[in-house]
């Protein structure tokens, strides 16, 4: 079809390299710069604001965030290393001492979330002067298997919003940050980009917020009855049952050989 393709995901558990490996296993020829994950966005955001080299990031999340911070040369603690830590014993005078050099807390999906991580992140964000509070994404639920919805990164972010008592800087969909990076690297104007996705409150809202054309596919998270529900306020420019319909339409339009 002669179109540039970019893969944009709010899943922060993998780095660009992790997703590249997955695409390769699927037999897809994808370049690293065509992949935009919220883990990459968190590291890229810190780099864009010239995050001080002598400061550290405390991670509530998994290896995707850690690997992307490493690639940007940003120091970090927490993450998987704190998966088994506990707070206690709780007695008079007990306190957790946080690292005063932590200048940002980055929160993403964390399958190993625990009370220690929440407490440590809260201490850093509330007590370290100027400490940033960054969320990779705020998806309420994650579709980890095909039979259930699981708590998403929004559950972790929501808990810490309560204890930190401020809103995080959001770097994944539907925020502007990732889209600005894509538009800049692709040298495309906003009206030349179409956002295709299966979720209204992230994918389609991401496109709407950025002035893109939007196409909803109904083969994933969003069902047709949800889209057409009168209470729904997010409307794509177009919707199809699946990506296979896009291929058929392209053939009918003569964009690809029949």
C-alpha positions in Angstrom: 0.0 0.0 0.0 3.0 2.3 0.2 2.2 3.4 3.7 4.5 3.8 6.7 3.5 1.6 9.6 4.2 2.4 13.2 3.3 0.1 16.1 2.1 2.0 19.2 1.5 0.1 22.4 0.8 1.1 26.0 2.2 -2.2 27.2 5.4 -1.2 29.2 6.5 -4.7 30.1 8.7 -4.9 27.0 11.3 -2.6 25.5 11.5 -1.8 21.8 14.0 -4.6 21.6 11.6 -7.0 23.3 8.9 -6.1 20.8 11.3 -6.4 17.9 12.1 -10.0 18.9 8.4 -10.8 19.1 7.7 -9.3 15.6 10.7 -11.3 14.2 9.2 -14.5 15.7 6.0 -13.7 13.9 7.9 -13.3 10.6 7.3 -9.6 10.4 10.0 -7.3 9.0 9.8 -4.3 11.5 12.5 -1.8 12.3 13.1 -0.7 16.0 12.3 2.9 15.1 8.8 1.8 13.9 7.9 0.6 17.4 6.6 3.0 20.1 5.9 1.4 23.5 5.0 3.3 26.6 8.3 2.1 28.2 10.2 3.8 25.4 8.1 6.9 25.9 8.9 7.1 29.6 12.7 7.0 28.9 12.4 9.3 25.9 10.4 11.9 27.9 13.1 12.0 30.6 15.8 12.4 28.0 13.8 15.2 26.3 13.7 17.2 29.6 17.4 16.7 30.2 16.8 14.6 33.3 20.0 15.1 35.4 22.6 12.4 35.1 23.2 12.4 38.8 19.6 11.6 39.5 17.9 8.2 39.6 14.5 6.8 38.6 12.5 4.7 41.0 10.5 2.1 38.9 7.2 0.6 39.7 7.1 -1.7 36.7 8.9 -4.4 34.8 11.9 -5.0 32.5 10.7 -3.0 29.6 11.1 0.3 31.6 14.4 -0.8 33.0 15.8 -1.7 29.5 14.7 1.6 28.0 16.2 3.6 30.8 19.5 1.7 30.4 19.5 2.6 26.7 19.2 6.3 27.6 21.9 6.1 30.2 19.5 6.9 33.0 20.2 5.4 36.5 17.4 3.5 38.1 16.4 1.5 41.1 13.4 -0.6 42.1 11.4 -2.5 39.5 12.0 -6.3 39.5 14.7 -5.9 42.2 12.0 -4.9 44.7 9.6 -7.7 43.8 10.1 -9.6 47.1 10.7 -6.7 49.5 8.3 -6.0 52.4 7.7 -3.2 54.8 8.3 -3.9 58.4 8.4 -4.9 61.1 6.0 -2.1 61.9 6.8 -0.8 65.3 7.3 2.6 67.0 10.0 4.6 65.3 10.2 2.4 62.2 10.7 4.1 58.9 11.8 3.4 55.4 14.7 5.6 54.2 14.4 6.5 50.5 17.3 7.4 48.2 17.5 11.2 48.2 18.9 11.0 44.6 15.7 9.7 43.1 14.4 12.5 40.9 11.5 10.6 39.2 9.1 7.8 39.9 8.0 5.9 36.8 4.9 3.7 37.1 3.8 1.1 34.6 2.1 -2.3 34.6 3.7 -4.3 37.4 2.7 -7.9 37.8 4.8 -7.9 41.0 3.4 -4.8 42.6 3.6 -4.8 46.4 3.2 -2.5 49.4 7.0 -1.9 49.7 7.1 -0.5 46.1 4.0 1.7 46.7 5.5 3.0 50.0 8.9 3.7 48.5 7.5 5.4 45.4 5.3 7.6 47.6 8.2 8.6 49.8 10.3 9.6 46.8 7.6 11.5 45.1 6.4 13.4 48.2 9.7 14.0 50.1 12.4 14.3 47.4 12.3 17.9 46.2 11.2 18.2 42.6 10.7 14.5 42.1 8.6 13.8 39.0 5.7 11.4 39.0 5.4 9.7 35.6 2.8 7.1 34.3 3.5 5.0 31.2 -0.3 4.6 30.8 -3.5 4.5 32.7 -5.4 1.6 31.1 -7.8 0.4 33.7 -7.7 -3.2 32.6 -5.3 -5.4 30.6 -6.3 -8.3 28.3 -3.6 -10.7 29.3 -5.6 -13.8 28.4 -8.5 -14.2 26.1 -11.0 -15.2 28.8 -10.6 -12.5 31.5 -9.8 -8.9 32.0 -7.0 -8.2 34.5 -6.1 -5.0 36.4 -4.0 -2.8 34.1 -1.4 -0.2 34.8 -4.2 2.2 35.7 -4.7 0.2 38.9 -1.1 0.8 39.9 -1.1 4.4 38.9 -4.5 5.0 40.6 -3.2 3.6 43.9 -0.1 5.9 43.8 -2.2 8.9 42.7 -4.0 8.5 46.0 -0.9 8.3 48.2 1.2 10.8 46.3 -1.8 13.2 46.0 -1.1 14.6 42.6 -1.7 13.7 38.9 1.1 11.9 37.1 2.7 13.0 33.8 1.2 10.6 31.3 3.5 9.6 28.4 1.6 6.8 26.7 -1.7 6.8 24.8 -3.8 9.0 24.7 -1.2 11.7 25.7 0.5 14.0 23.2 4.1 13.0 23.9 4.4 9.8 21.9 2.4 11.3 19.0 4.7 14.3 18.8 7.7 11.9 18.6 6.1 9.8 15.9 5.2 12.9 13.8 8.7 14.3 14.1 10.6 11.1 13.2 8.2 10.2 10.4 8.2 13.8 9.0 4.5 13.4 8.4 1.8 16.0 9.0 -1.0 15.1 11.4 -3.6 15.0 8.7 -1.6 12.4 6.8 -1.7 9.9 9.7 -4.5 7.4 10.5 -4.6 5.8 14.0 -5.9 2.3 13.8 -6.8 0.5 17.1 -9.3 -1.6 19.0 -9.7 0.6 22.1 -11.8 3.8 22.3 -10.3 5.4 25.4 -6.6 4.9 24.4 -6.2 4.3 20.6 -9.1 6.4 19.2 -8.8 9.1 21.8 -5.0 9.3 21.1 -5.8 9.9 17.4 -8.6 12.4 18.2 -6.4 14.4 20.7 -3.7 14.6 18.0 -5.8 15.6 15.1 -5.4 12.3 13.2 -7.9 10.2 11.2 -9.1 7.3 13.3 -10.2 3.8 12.5 -11.6 1.4 15.1 -11.4 -2.3 14.6 -14.0 -4.4 16.4 -12.0 -7.6 16.6 -10.3 -6.7 20.0 -11.3 -4.8 23.1 -14.3 -2.7 21.9 -17.5 -4.3 20.8 -20.0 -2.7 18.4 -22.6 -2.3 21.1 -20.1 -0.3 23.2 -19.3 1.9 20.2 -22.9 2.6 19.4 -24.0 3.0 23.0 -25.5 6.5 23.5 -23.3 7.1 26.6 -20.1 6.7 24.5 -18.5 10.0 23.8 -15.5 8.8 21.8 -16.3 8.3 18.1 -13.9 7.1 15.4 -14.0 8.5 11.9 -14.4 4.9 10.6 -14.9 1.4 12.0 -14.5 -2.1 10.5 -15.0 -5.6 11.9 -11.3 -6.5 11.5 -8.0 -5.6 9.8 -8.9 -8.0 7.1 -11.6 -5.5 6.0 -8.9 -2.9 5.6 -7.0 -5.2 3.2 -10.2 -5.8 1.2 -11.0 -2.1 1.0 -7.5 -1.4 -0.2 -7.8 -3.9 -3.0 -11.2 -2.5 -4.0 -9.6 1.0 -4.1 -6.7 -0.3 -6.3 -4.1 0.5 -3.6 -2.8 -3.1 -3.7 -2.9 -5.8 -6.3 -6.1 -7.8 -6.3 
